[in-house]
Amino acid sequence: MRIARGPRPWPIWLFASATTYIAVNRLIGSLGNLNATMFDFRNMFTFVEWNRDLAIIAICAWFTIDMIPVILVLAFAASFARWFISVIAFVPLALILANLEYASTYPRMLLPSLMLAFIPLALAALLWTTRASRYFAQGGADGAETA
């Protein structure tokens, strides 16, 4: 993979900015409330004996994983990343729809959950705009439109 050259169009910058904001916000929130994060990890991964050090390592690994698509899109103009991001963006929505019977028992939580599930879809949609498609087709080459 070669590093993309030239200007990035606004959908790429918006995707990178929003994704980075979400990842940094999650990192700071998780590190700031480590006990709650450890509680969540214990519920998600019951087979692991969690301690503070392991939780911090997992939080940092999660942040790194969140930032990989940003680097692939922003620095390398990797077109396979947009397909990968698009597929992964449907996971939260699919989980809600798969558990709709359970989610319907808490109707107050259904709408906020659905709204949160559409954020990754909106970010993935940015990678399919005309300017972003041109950016990926050119491999981030010089001359990509920014306006």
Backbone torsions as a table, in degrees:
resi	resn	phi	psi	omega
1	MET	NA	137.5	176.8
2	ARG	-104.3	150.6	177.6
3	ILE	-71.4	133.2	-180.0
4	ALA	-68.5	139.8	179.3
5	ARG	-113.6	159.4	175.8
6	GLY	89.4	178.5	-177.7
7	PRO	-72.9	153.0	176.1
8	ARG	-101.9	139.8	177.8
9	PRO	-71.4	162.4	-175.3
10	TRP	-60.9	-34.1	178.5
11	PRO	-64.2	-33.0	178.1
12	ILE	-68.1	-44.7	178.7
13	TRP	-64.5	-40.2	179.4
14	LEU	-65.3	-43.3	176.2
15	PHE	-59.7	-48.7	-178.1
16	ALA	-64.0	-42.5	-179.5
17	SER	-65.1	-48.0	-177.7
18	ALA	-65.9	-42.9	179.9
19	THR	-65.5	-40.7	178.0
20	THR	-66.1	-41.6	177.7
21	TYR	-59.7	-46.3	-179.9
22	ILE	-62.3	-43.4	-178.5
23	ALA	-66.5	-43.9	179.6
24	VAL	-67.3	-39.7	177.8
25	ASN	-61.2	-43.4	178.2
26	ARG	-65.0	-40.8	179.2
27	LEU	-62.1	-49.6	-178.4
28	ILE	-65.7	-43.3	179.2
29	GLY	-63.2	-40.1	-179.8
30	SER	-70.3	-41.8	178.8
31	LEU	-72.1	-31.6	-179.6
32	GLY	-71.4	-26.9	179.5
33	ASN	-128.4	67.9	-172.4
34	LEU	-64.1	-35.0	-179.8
35	ASN	-64.9	-42.2	177.6
36	ALA	-66.6	-37.7	178.3
37	THR	-65.2	-42.0	177.5
38	MET	-63.3	-37.6	176.5
39	PHE	-61.2	-45.5	178.0
40	ASP	-62.1	-44.1	179.2
41	PHE	-62.6	-40.1	178.4
42	ARG	-62.2	-36.1	178.3
43	ASN	-74.1	-35.7	-179.2
44	MET	-78.1	-40.7	-175.3
45	PHE	-123.5	80.6	-174.4
46	THR	-71.2	-18.5	-177.0
47	PHE	-83.3	-3.1	179.9
48	VAL	-107.4	137.9	175.0
49	GLU	-91.5	103.8	-171.6
50	TRP	-83.2	138.0	169.1
51	ASN	-132.8	177.3	-174.6
52	ARG	-62.1	-43.4	-178.2
53	ASP	-63.2	-45.5	179.9
54	LEU	-65.1	-37.1	178.2
55	ALA	-65.1	-42.3	178.5
56	ILE	-63.7	-40.8	177.8
57	ILE	-62.9	-43.2	179.8
58	ALA	-65.1	-39.8	179.0
59	ILE	-63.2	-44.8	179.4
60	CYS	-66.8	-36.9	176.9
61	ALA	-65.2	-40.5	178.3
62	TRP	-61.8	-42.3	177.4
63	PHE	-61.5	-43.9	179.4
64	THR	-61.2	-43.4	179.0
65	ILE	-64.2	-38.7	176.6
66	ASP	-62.1	-32.5	-174.9
67	MET	-86.3	-14.3	-179.2
68	ILE	-58.9	-47.3	178.2
69	PRO	-61.5	-34.7	178.9
70	VAL	-62.6	-45.6	179.8
71	ILE	-64.9	-43.2	-179.7
72	LEU	-62.0	-39.4	-178.5
73	VAL	-79.2	-48.5	-172.8
74	LEU	-76.6	-44.3	-174.5
75	ALA	-89.9	-32.6	-173.6
76	PHE	-114.5	-8.0	-178.0
77	ALA	50.9	43.5	-177.4
78	ALA	-77.8	111.5	-176.5
79	SER	-68.1	-27.6	177.5
80	PHE	-66.3	-24.1	179.4
81	ALA	-65.8	-36.2	-179.3
82	ARG	-69.4	-33.4	175.0
83	TRP	-67.7	-44.7	179.8
84	PHE	-60.9	-46.4	179.9
85	ILE	-62.6	-40.7	-179.4
86	SER	-64.3	-41.3	179.0
87	VAL	-67.6	-45.9	-178.8
88	ILE	-65.1	-30.1	-178.7
89	ALA	-64.0	-23.4	179.8
90	PHE	-82.3	-11.8	-176.3
91	VAL	-60.7	-50.6	180.0
92	PRO	-59.4	-40.2	178.8
93	LEU	-66.0	-41.9	179.1
94	ALA	-63.9	-38.7	178.3
95	LEU	-64.5	-40.9	178.2
96	ILE	-65.8	-45.0	-178.9
97	LEU	-66.9	-34.5	178.9
98	ALA	-68.2	-30.2	-179.5
99	ASN	-107.9	31.4	-175.5
100	LEU	-62.0	-34.9	178.9
101	GLU	-63.0	-43.5	177.9
102	TYR	-68.7	-42.4	-178.2
103	ALA	-65.2	-30.5	-178.9
104	SER	-71.4	-16.3	175.8
105	THR	-73.7	-16.9	176.0
106	TYR	-122.0	74.5	-173.1
107	PRO	-61.8	-27.9	178.8
108	ARG	-67.5	-24.5	-178.7
109	MET	-92.2	-14.7	-175.5
110	LEU	-66.7	-48.8	-178.4
111	LEU	-64.3	-48.4	176.9
112	PRO	-61.4	-36.1	178.4
113	SER	-64.7	-43.3	177.9
114	LEU	-64.7	-39.7	179.0
115	MET	-63.4	-42.0	177.8
116	LEU	-66.6	-31.2	178.9
117	ALA	-70.5	-24.4	-179.1
118	PHE	-83.8	-13.3	177.7
119	ILE	-61.0	-50.2	177.4
120	PRO	-61.8	-33.7	177.9
121	LEU	-65.6	-40.6	178.2
122	ALA	-65.2	-40.9	178.5
123	LEU	-66.3	-39.5	177.4
124	ALA	-66.3	-35.8	179.1
125	ALA	-62.6	-31.0	177.1
126	LEU	-59.2	-30.6	-177.9
127	LEU	-77.7	-5.9	-179.9
128	TRP	-110.4	8.7	176.2
129	THR	-69.8	166.7	-177.7
130	THR	-60.2	-46.5	-178.7
131	ARG	-65.7	-40.5	178.4
132	ALA	-67.0	-39.6	178.2
133	SER	-62.2	-41.0	177.0
134	ARG	-63.2	-40.6	178.5
135	TYR	-60.2	-45.6	179.9
136	PHE	-69.4	-38.4	-179.5
137	ALA	-63.6	-37.0	179.3
138	GLN	-84.4	-5.4	-178.3
139	GLY	67.8	27.3	-179.8
140	GLY	75.9	19.7	-176.4
141	ALA	-67.0	161.5	176.9
142	ASP	-57.2	144.0	176.6
143	GLY	101.3	0.0	176.4
144	ALA	-68.0	137.4	-178.5
145	GLU	-70.0	141.7	177.4
146	THR	-111.8	-17.7	-177.1
147	ALA	-97.0	NA	NA
